[in-house]
Amino acid sequence: MPWLIFSVAVLSTAGLLVLGALAVRVYREVLLLSRELDGSARRLSRSAAALEFAAEPVARRAGQLVLNEPEPT
């Protein structure tokens, strides 16, 4: 009967070690994912700023066209 208690303790310890190793792997992957998401957010922000900068002259020109449009008679 003591071998049963010993085997249960060994299997429990092995299971906890496996769960710990998997938790470390998940943590590393989450860190990598968060870094990639941060980089993507920064690139998106830069792209949005560039688009806004490029769209400003177009919007001004469109506003001038609307203001200079002759009135319908």
Secondary structure, 3 states (H helix, E strand, C coil): CHHHHHHHHHHHHHHHHHHHHHHHHHHHHHHHHHHHHHHHHHHHHHHHHHHHHHHHHHHHHHHHHHHCCCCCC
